[in-house]
């Protein structure tokens, strides 16, 4: 996958526009002789940039680690939940057809509901009342099953255990899906990145071209760092997101 496929066109356009803006501002300040005011403070500005850059690196790494952990956690719970529901269909094959049908229909209906509406609802931070009811129908279909003999009682006990596991995985998935980066942390990371770019305007580069490239490239990197942070923060929309293929397969492939 190329960079052009990973980064949306709107993000690429905003990046180029930001680079052009900061380059123009730096060039204007340079031509006005602004850099001469700080020729004797290059060492101090360098130390200040190093301190703030280190602080930014640590905080950004921490934020990315936490967000990526939540993102991976959502993916993991999706696989566990869908896997448990698949087991529910497979283990129910030992039951009579008329006893098994309500379970299979409930699982497929729930999987279809998740694939069709829950992803969008979670991306917008909305409730999941529809799929909550559909999942409750799965639990009801399992608990109301009437085993006909000893072998079916063993299967029914196993189905109750699987349904309980699926419920636990669903609860964990929804809990992880609702988490977002705290606004204070996001503001702090963004403000620190802005400060680094801002301080570069004061750094007395001896070469105009080097100054332009340094400011533009730094602005680009900070913007992309911000893009990665915000994109991973919501697992259900953006460039990198979790897919609902596991639930689509449940709704169509398993009977």
RODO-284073 format. One line per 2 residues: number of its first residue (from 1); their letters; for each residue x, y, z of N, C-alpha, C, CB. Coordinates in steps of 0.001 Angstrom, whole numbers, plus 500000, padded with zeros to 6 digits. Glycine has a CB too. Example, Ala and Ser with C-alpha at 12.3 -4.5 7.8 and 13.67 -1.06 7.14 Angstrom:
BEGIN
1) AS) 513190:494310:507800:512300:495500:507800:513200:496700:507800:511308:495527:509046  512850:497750:507080:513670:498940:507140:512900:500030:507870:514084:499402:505725
REM end
This chain:
BEGIN
1) XX) 500841:498810:500000:500000:500000:500000:500881:501247:500000:499046:500002:501222  500637:502158:499061:501447:503360:498942:500980:504430:499923:501400:503894:497513
3) XX) 501817:505460:500075:501483:506567:500968:500205:507253:500506:502639:507579:501033  500030:507372:499194:498849:508036:498658:497577:507275:499007:498967:508186:497149
5) XX) 497667:505953:499190:496502:505165:499562:496234:505224:501060:496686:503725:499125  497292:505364:501848:497150:505380:503305:496601:506714:503785:498495:505096:503978
7) XX) 497137:507799:503251:496750:509140:503704:495676:509693:502784:497977:510094:503744  494505:510087:503322:493423:510635:502489:493863:511891:501751:492196:510947:503347
9) XX) 493225:512156:500616:493581:513319:499793:493376:514623:500547:492756:513333:498509  492327:514700:501377:492091:515930:502141:493225:516188:503133:490748:515847:502888
11) XX) 493725:515120:503728:494839:515268:504678:496110:515689:503950:495081:513949:505448  496361:515114:502771:497540:515506:501994:497448:516979:501593:497683:514615:500736
13) XX) 496265:517414:501207:496078:518816:500807:496309:519751:501983:494667:519032:500234  495784:519394:503145:495980:520227:504333:497448:520279:504736:495138:519703:505497
15) XX) 498146:519154:504548:499578:519125:504878:500363:520060:503970:500132:517695:504765  500104:519986:502679:500797:520868:501734:500473:522329:502005:500422:520510:500295
17) XX) 499224:522604:502339:498832:523985:502630:499525:524487:503891:497305:524092:502784  499618:523632:504917:500302:524025:506146:501781:524277:505889:500130:522950:507222
19) XX) 502419:523396:505112:503831:523580:504798:504060:524887:504049:504351:522403:503974  503159:525199:503114:503292:526443:502356:503122:527657:503260:502269:526489:501219
21) XX) 502166:527588:504182:501907:528726:505084:503101:528998:505983:500662:528463:505944  503628:527946:506622:504756:528164:507539:506002:528588:506769:505047:526888:508356
23) XX) 506175:528083:505541:507332:528483:504733:507232:529956:504353:507437:527611:503462  506039:530412:503999:505840:531826:503646:506077:532721:504855:504420:532055:503090
25) XX) 505560:532295:506012:505759:533092:507238:507236:533179:507571:504980:532480:508429  507927:532047:507478:509363:532061:507796:510131:532932:506806:509932:530627:507789
27) XX) 509796:532813:505526:510489:533610:504512:510268:535096:504735:510020:533219:503111  509031:535459:505089:508722:536873:505337:509503:537401:506533:507216:537063:505569
29) XX) 509563:536614:507604:510316:537021:508788:511809:537102:508488:510064:536047:509942  512272:536190:507695:513706:536164:507336:514073:537393:506503:514053:534866:506551
31) XX) 513265:537674:505508:513548:538827:504653:513434:540138:505426:512597:538845:503458  512632:540135:506482:512491:541334:507316:513644:541458:508314:511149:541305:508067
33) XX) 514529:540468:508342:515677:540518:509242:515364:540085:510659:516231:541893:509268  514238:539383:510836:513812:538967:512172:514834:538043:512823:512455:538272:512102
35) XX) 515485:537204:512010:516418:536219:512563:517644:536862:513203:516859:535266:511478  517971:538086:512778:519162:538746:513315:519017:539075:514798:519448:540017:512534
37) XX) 517781:539199:515266:517542:539507:516680:517945:538356:517598:516077:539844:516899  518093:537166:517019:518348:535984:517847:519638:535277:517458:517187:535014:517744
39) XX) 520525:535984:516748:521774:535359:516314:522642:534922:517484:522550:536311:515438  522572:535638:518589:523384:535291:519760:522692:534299:520695:523731:536543:520530
41) XX) 521474:533919:520340:520702:533016:521215:520460:531656:520575:519362:533649:521574  521239:531337:519532:521024:530064:518828:521189:528875:519766:521996:529934:517649
43) XX) 522183:528921:520635:522429:527806:521544:521271:527640:522527:523745:528016:522305  520804:528764:523073:519683:528697:524021:518409:528186:523359:519427:530070:524633
45) XX) 518142:528641:522127:516966:528158:521404:517080:526667:521085:516776:528956:520111  518296:526245:520772:518512:524825:520495:518219:523968:521716:519941:524587:520026
47) XX) 518678:524428:522895:518412:523686:524133:516910:523654:524422:519176:524321:525324  516245:524800:524227:514810:524873:524478:514033:523938:523540:514319:526317:524313
49) XX) 514438:523920:522272:513803:523016:521319:514037:521553:521702:514331:523282:519905  515226:521246:522185:515537:519878:522594:514686:519460:523795:517031:519747:522931
51) XX) 514518:520370:524758:513711:520050:525950:512249:519817:525567:513810:521190:526998  511697:520746:524791:510286:520621:524402:510096:519425:523472:509791:521918:523716
53) XX) 511061:519194:522580:510973:518050:521685:510985:516736:522446:512109:518077:520690  511824:516644:523480:511870:515435:524302:510556:515231:525046:513034:515510:525297
55) XX) 510027:516323:525594:508738:516249:526291:507635:515791:525339:508375:517616:526905  507654:516355:524137:506646:515972:523131:506777:514496:522768:506787:516844:521859
57) XX) 507995:514030:522592:508220:512635:522215:507685:511678:523270:509704:512380:521992  507951:512002:524533:507515:511124:525624:505992:511099:525717:508123:511583:526967
59) XX) 505377:512279:525704:503919:512348:525837:503235:511719:524622:503461:513813:526007  503763:511990:523429:503169:511436:522215:503287:509914:522194:503837:512036:520972
61) XX) 504447:509410:522601:504640:507956:522644:503669:507310:523627:506092:507614:523031  503475:507949:524770:502543:507420:525766:501115:507416:525217:502615:508248:527066
63) XX) 500710:508539:524614:499353:508644:524070:499128:507616:522966:499098:510060:523531  500102:507458:522077:499974:506505:520984:499914:505075:521505:501133:506661:520007
65) XX) 500717:504782:522516:500721:503441:523101:499357:503094:523693:501806:503332:524180  498776:504041:524430:497470:503810:525049:496390:503637:523984:497106:504972:525990
67) XX) 496388:504539:522995:495366:504488:521945:495506:503220:521115:495459:505724:521039  496739:502848:520783:496946:501633:520000:496528:500400:520792:498413:501514:519573
69) XX) 496750:500438:522100:496317:499332:522949:494806:499177:522929:496800:499541:524376  494095:500299:522985:492633:500253:522919:492166:499771:521547:492038:501638:523226
71) XX) 492822:500255:520504:492486:499858:519131:492662:498352:518963:493367:500621:518106  493809:497841:519404:494074:496403:519296:493108:495609:520168:495527:496089:519696
73) XX) 492750:496182:521319:491808:495518:522211:490437:495355:521566:491679:496294:523507  489978:496382:520849:488696:496296:520147:488747:495198:519086:488337:497654:519499
75) XX) 489838:495170:518299:489992:494123:517284:489978:492735:517921:491297:494327:516497  490667:492596:519036:490756:491301:519708:489389:490837:520211:491744:491380:520874
77) XX) 488624:491768:520810:487312:491408:521339:486318:491103:520220:486775:492530:522221  486479:491765:519069:485627:491454:517919:485822:489999:517498:485937:492404:516735
79) XX) 487077:489579:517418:487371:488201:517023:486861:487206:518059:488875:488017:516819  487004:487546:519336:486550:486638:520397:485029:486542:520423:487068:487107:521764
81) XX) 484362:487685:520281:482900:487678:520308:482326:486924:519109:482362:489112:520332  482824:487253:517913:482335:486574:516718:482677:485083:516756:482927:487222:515458
83) XX) 483846:484757:517316:484230:483352:517439:483297:482593:518373:485661:483241:517937  482912:483239:519476:481989:482595:520412:480626:482390:519764:481846:483433:521697
85) XX) 480170:483364:518998:478877:483235:518319:478926:482144:517245:478466:484580:517690  480065:482027:516571:480228:480953:515590:480168:479589:516288:481569:481112:514821
87) XX) 480813:479500:517456:480762:478259:518229:479329:477943:518643:481663:478359:519470  478567:478985:518917:477171:478790:519308:476393:478098:518180:476513:480147:519665
89) XX) 476648:478525:516950:475984:477904:515796:476476:476477:515596:476227:478731:514518  477797:476280:515692:478369:474960:515423:477971:473937:516483:479884:475054:515346
91) XX) 478024:474341:517766:477692:473394:518835:476198:473083:518863:478133:473950:520191  475385:473983:518336:473938:473744:518357:473508:472706:517333:473193:475038:518107
93) XX) 474424:472256:516480:474070:471266:515462:473678:469924:516070:475228:471073:514505  474034:469721:517328:473638:468483:517992:472200:468495:518463:474534:468221:519155
95) XX) 471521:469644:518360:470125:469739:518780:469197:469418:517616:469820:471140:519336  467935:469179:517952:466939:468975:516905:466794:470245:516082:465579:468562:517509
97) XX) 466421:470102:514820:466348:471240:513903:465402:472326:514411:465901:470774:512527  464233:471913:514912:463267:472908:515384:463733:473590:516668:461910:472253:515611
99) XX) 464587:472908:517431:465143:473510:518650:466307:474428:518316:465599:472422:519634  467039:474066:517288:468245:474821:516919:467932:476085:516122:469178:473939:516114
101) XX) 466899:476062:515302:466592:477181:514403:466511:478543:515091:465299:476914:513712  465819:478665:516242:465747:479988:516885:467119:480545:517269:464877:479907:518124
103) XX) 468040:479664:517660:469390:480111:518031:470127:480641:516815:470190:478961:518673  470075:479879:515717:470770:480284:514492:470193:481584:513951:470675:479180:513426
105) XX) 468875:481714:513936:468243:482940:513438:468626:484141:514295:466714:482783:513407  468666:483938:515607:469004:485041:516511:470447:485493:516303:468789:484622:517976
107) XX) 471361:484532:516143:472776:484873:515931:472950:485608:514606:473657:483599:515955  472338:485117:513559:472482:485745:512243:471843:487130:512223:471855:484861:511157
109) XX) 470704:487266:512874:470042:488566:512933:470901:489579:513695:468658:488433:513595  471494:489134:514798:472373:490020:515574:473608:490406:514767:472797:489343:516892
111) XX) 474244:489432:514113:475442:489718:513313:475128:490705:512203:476018:488424:512716  473961:490550:511579:473551:491462:510506:473326:492872:511077:472254:490942:509807
113) XX) 472722:492946:512241:472490:494246:512875:473783:494959:513234:471652:494072:514117  474767:494179:513744:476072:494770:514065:476741:495306:512807:476984:493734:514749
115) XX) 476740:494508:511746:477406:494906:510503:476727:496104:509849:477435:493738:509528  475409:496181:509949:474672:497220:509235:474567:498541:509992:473304:496728:508924
117) XX) 474496:498494:511321:474212:499738:512055:475145:500041:513227:472827:499687:512565  475680:499004:513877:476436:499270:515106:477750:499991:514845:476712:497975:515830
119) XX) 478414:499660:513739:479699:500308:513430:479521:501827:513318:480295:499739:512109  478497:502245:512575:478257:503675:512398:477855:504332:513714:477173:503908:511343
121) XX) 477040:503648:514505:476619:504194:515788:477810:504389:516720:475584:503279:516439  478696:503402:516768:479875:503519:517635:480830:504602:517146:480608:502181:517714
123) XX) 480949:504778:515839:481837:505815:515313:481350:507205:515694:481947:505701:513795  480027:507349:515861:479455:508652:516237:479259:508785:517736:478127:508864:515537
125) XX) 479626:507752:518483:479470:507797:519930:478030:507635:520384:480011:509083:520454  477192:507013:519543:475780:506841:519880:475557:505506:520579:474907:506933:518617
127) XX) 474326:505310:521081:473987:504083:521790:473792:502914:520843:472741:504286:522613  473697:501719:521415:473555:500487:520620:472299:499732:521047:474811:499579:520776
129) XX) 471197:500467:521236:469970:499847:521742:469469:498729:520815:468880:500910:521912  469556:498953:519498:469042:497951:518556:469789:496629:518692:469152:498466:517115
131) XX) 471105:496682:518664:471881:495439:518754:471852:494867:520175:473336:495686:518317  471638:495714:521175:471472:495198:522537:470261:494265:522594:471310:496365:523555
133) XX) 469162:494698:521956:467951:493871:521934:468174:492585:521135:466775:494664:521337  468893:492713:520017:469164:491530:519195:470041:490530:519940:469836:491936:517879
135) XX) 471009:491045:520713:471855:490132:521485:471053:489480:522610:473075:490882:522064  470150:490243:523212:469304:489679:524258:468450:488534:523707:468405:490769:524866
137) XX) 468083:488626:522430:467311:487549:521800:468155:486282:521654:466790:487998:520422  469467:486449:521446:470356:485271:521393:470346:484570:522751:471820:485684:520999
139) XX) 470551:485352:523808:470573:484779:525156:469239:484102:525463:470878:485872:526210  468150:484757:525081:466823:484199:525324:466616:482895:524558:465747:485208:524935
141) XX) 467085:482856:523303:466910:481641:522497:467681:480468:523093:467365:481887:521051  468829:480754:523719:469629:479681:524336:469010:479237:525654:471081:480149:524567
143) XX) 468630:480203:526492:468097:479856:527813:466740:479157:527727:467973:481109:528669  465972:479453:526681:464649:478847:526553:464674:477510:525820:463725:479793:525836
145) XX) 465862:477071:525428:465979:475767:524758:465619:474640:525726:467416:475562:524205  464811:473717:525267:464378:472583:526099:465062:471308:525622:462827:472418:526055
147) XX) 466109:470855:526330:466798:469617:525916:465855:468417:525979:468035:469360:526810  465974:467536:524979:465095:466375:524934:465668:465147:525608:464775:466048:523528
149) XX) 467001:465067:525677:467623:463904:526309:468930:464331:526958:467867:462767:525277  469677:463354:527438:470914:463647:528173:471962:464317:527276:471489:462356:528771
151) XX) 472110:463847:526038:473097:464442:525133:472757:465903:524837:473173:463641:523820  471478:466193:524690:471071:467574:524435:471256:468446:525674:469613:467621:523977
153) XX) 471126:467852:526861:471362:468615:528094:472829:469010:528201:470939:467797:529333  473719:468111:527774:475151:468426:527776:475436:469550:526781:475994:467166:527430
155) XX) 474830:469449:525597:475008:470497:524580:474447:471823:525070:474328:470094:523257  473278:471761:525715:472648:472992:526218:473517:473674:527266:471269:472683:526811
157) XX) 474127:472889:528138:475013:473460:529156:476200:474154:528500:475506:472367:530125  476725:473529:527459:477852:474125:526733:477419:475396:526019:478436:473124:525722
159) XX) 476211:475401:525442:475705:476590:524756:475513:477754:525733:474380:476272:524049  475054:477465:526932:474910:478516:527949:476266:479117:528306:474232:477955:529214
161) XX) 477277:478255:528388:478633:478726:528689:479171:479604:527568:479575:477538:528919  478948:479195:526320:479419:479977:525169:478697:481320:525093:479211:479190:523859
163) XX) 477382:481307:525337:476602:482542:525314:477100:483521:526373:475116:482240:525532  477473:482991:527536:478007:483841:528597:479349:484442:528174:478166:483039:529905
165) XX) 480185:483662:527502:481465:484178:527000:481246:485263:525952:482307:483038:526405  480308:485036:525035:480007:486036:524013:479520:487336:524642:478959:485500:523035
167) XX) 478703:487219:525672:478207:488408:526368:479338:489193:527014:477184:488014:527424  480277:488472:527629:481415:489136:528271:482285:489843:527231:482257:488116:529065
169) XX) 482521:489197:526098:483330:489805:525041:482623:491020:524431:483641:488771:523946  481317:490938:524290:480568:492092:523762:480668:493279:524722:479078:491716:523527
171) XX) 480479:493020:526012:480565:494102:527000:481945:494760:526974:480263:493565:528413  482989:493940:526870:484348:494474:526841:484595:495252:525556:485372:493343:526979
173) XX) 484078:494747:524432:484248:495447:523151:483581:496816:523181:483672:494608:522001  482370:496878:523696:481664:498158:523752:482344:499131:524716:480208:497940:524170
175) XX) 482876:498594:525816:483570:499460:526777:484830:500070:526154:483939:498664:528049  485602:499247:525430:486806:499750:524766:486454:500701:523628:487646:498588:524234
177) XX) 485339:500431:522932:484936:501246:521792:484552:502661:522210:483777:500591:521068  484076:502809:523434:483611:504119:523902:484745:505014:524388:482606:503937:525013
179) XX) 485929:504436:524590:487040:505219:525130:487654:506102:524053:488108:504295:525729  487966:507331:524411:488620:508271:523523:489734:508979:524294:487601:509292:522941
181) XX) 490674:509541:523565:491773:510253:524203:491220:511438:525008:492802:510740:523141  491655:511626:526252:491169:512770:527041:491476:514085:526322:491811:512771:528455
183) XX) 490539:515007:526359:490714:516275:525641:491917:517058:526151:489458:517128:525767  492182:516974:527459:493333:517698:528011:494647:517154:527458:493334:517611:529543
185) XX) 494738:515833:527326:495953:515229:526777:496118:515600:525312:495920:513700:526936  495016:515565:524554:495088:515913:523143:495499:517376:522961:493739:515650:522462
187) XX) 494935:518273:523783:495299:519694:523694:496764:519893:524038:494418:520542:524629  497246:519162:525052:498648:519316:525457:499592:518853:524352:498925:518529:526748
189) XX) 499297:517713:523735:500140:517207:522649:500140:518185:521479:499656:515816:522184  498958:518688:521122:498845:519618:520004:499576:520923:520303:497373:519897:519689
191) XX) 499416:521436:521506:500069:522694:521882:501588:522551:521888:499585:523155:523261  502072:521399:522338:503516:521162:522350:504065:521114:520925:503844:519851:523093
193) XX) 503334:520464:520030:503758:520402:518627:503770:521804:518003:502824:519464:517820  502754:522587:518299:502685:523959:517783:503856:524797:518313:501338:524615:518173
195) XX) 504217:524581:519571:505317:525340:520178:506639:525043:519483:505429:525019:521674  506853:523779:519124:508098:523407:518440:508201:524133:517103:508170:521875:518225
197) XX) 507110:524116:516322:507116:524810:515029:507290:526312:515233:505812:524524:514248  506629:526852:516243:506704:528291:516515:508130:528718:516867:505748:528667:517657
199) XX) 508823:527922:517687:510183:528277:518092:511165:528247:516925:510660:527338:519178  510862:527431:515909:511749:527384:514744:511762:528704:513978:511329:526255:513814
201) XX) 510679:529483:514090:510655:530801:513444:511725:531725:514030:509266:531444:513595  512093:531475:515285:513068:532332:515969:514495:531826:515801:512732:532428:517448
203) XX) 514648:530579:515348:515995:530018:515257:516756:530670:514098:515935:528477:515072  517931:531199:514387:518689:531941:513356:519479:531030:512418:519646:532916:514022
205) XX) 518786:530360:511503:519487:529554:510507:520342:530474:509636:518481:528739:509636  521567:530051:509346:522443:530863:508502:522031:530791:507040:523891:530414:508653
207) XX) 521381:529700:506681:520988:529493:505295:519469:529579:505178:521503:528129:504774  518978:530410:504298:517540:530595:504119:516861:529303:503673:517274:531702:503103
209) XX) 517469:528615:502714:516865:527381:502209:516754:526325:503310:517684:526831:501036  517810:526222:504138:517785:525256:505234:516675:525593:506221:519143:525221:505953
211) XX) 516510:526875:506497:515448:527300:507403:514069:526971:506861:515551:528782:507665  513855:527244:505577:512566:526946:504955:512254:525454:505014:512554:527425:503503
213) XX) 513256:524642:504643:513052:523190:504646:512806:522683:506068:514272:522471:504028  513556:523172:507024:513414:522718:508415:512033:523028:508973:514479:523367:509295
215) XX) 511580:524245:508740:510261:524645:509251:509158:523864:508559:510037:526155:509059  509245:523741:507235:508202:523048:506478:508139:521566:506835:508441:523211:504979
217) XX) 509297:520910:506918:509333:519482:507228:508841:519220:508651:510755:518931:507049  509258:520074:509585:508800:519910:510970:507289:520067:511071:509494:520924:511889
219) XX) 506745:521063:510359:505295:521254:510354:504588:520033:509770:504923:522515:509557  505168:519466:508708:504578:518288:508090:504567:517103:509052:505336:517924:506818
221) XX) 505690:516864:509720:505788:515739:510648:504832:515895:511823:507216:515598:511158  504719:517121:512352:503820:517360:513473:502363:517169:513051:504032:518771:514035
223) XX) 502050:517582:511837:500680:517430:511349:500338:515957:511166:500487:518190:510025  501254:515194:510580:501013:513769:510397:500953:513028:511734:502097:513167:509517
225) XX) 501758:513465:512693:501707:512858:514027:500327:513085:514643:502819:513446:514945  499801:514289:514471:498469:514603:514962:497411:513772:514228:498180:516104:514800
227) XX) 497612:513588:512933:496677:512798:512122:496623:511346:512598:497079:512850:510637  497777:510763:512859:497829:509376:513328:497116:509243:514672:499294:508894:513447
229) XX) 497347:510209:515558:496753:510167:516895:495232:510219:516821:497276:511326:517749  494710:511158:516048:493260:511321:515956:492611:510186:515165:492923:512660:515312
231) XX) 493319:509658:514171:492747:508593:513353:492612:507295:514138:493601:508363:512115  493624:506958:514928:493573:505729:515715:492627:505849:516901:494961:505365:516202
233) XX) 492318:507084:517298:491489:507288:518483:490083:506750:518287:491430:508762:518835  489599:506738:517044:488274:506191:516763:488439:504940:515896:487360:507254:516053
235) XX) 488269:503739:516466:488533:502508:515712:487543:502250:514575:488515:501339:516649  486453:503008:514517:485376:502676:513586:485271:503622:512398:484077:502664:514313
237) XX) 486137:504604:512304:486153:505469:511136:487565:505979:510909:485165:506643:511303  487808:506530:509732:489134:507030:509410:489889:506079:508499:489923:507264:510674
239) XX) 491193:506328:508367:492025:505512:507482:492298:504139:508063:493335:506212:507202  492687:504091:509330:492937:502819:510003:491746:502523:510898:494271:502854:510827
241) XX) 490982:501508:510571:489822:501175:511390:489598:499674:511394:488570:501902:510882  488852:499229:512380:488520:497811:512465:487357:497538:511507:488156:497395:513938
243) XX) 487345:496373:510911:486270:496046:509973:485271:495085:510616:486849:495431:508681  484130:494960:509970:483064:494102:510499:482918:492805:509710:481743:494851:510493
245) XX) 483991:492379:509056:483943:491171:508222:483545:489929:509011:485289:490940:507569  483999:489860:510269:483687:488679:511081:482184:488548:511292:484405:488752:512437
247) XX) 481506:489673:511507:480059:489630:511711:479322:489441:510382:479580:490917:512404  479867:490002:509300:479276:489769:507980:479304:488286:507628:480018:490581:506905
249) XX) 480418:487616:507962:480524:486176:507706:479505:485404:508535:481946:485675:508016  479304:485820:509780:478329:485142:510632:476925:485253:510052:478359:485724:512048
251) XX) 476625:486401:509467:475287:486643:508948:475019:485909:507645:475077:488113:508748  476083:485521:506940:475872:484956:505595:476421:483545:505387:476493:485854:504589
253) XX) 477495:483197:506090:478177:481931:505787:477806:480773:506688:479635:482130:505861  477369:481067:507906:477132:479984:508868:475641:479753:509063:477797:480301:510217
255) X) 475263:478488:509012:473841:478118:509150:473679:476926:510097:473228:477780:507764
REM end
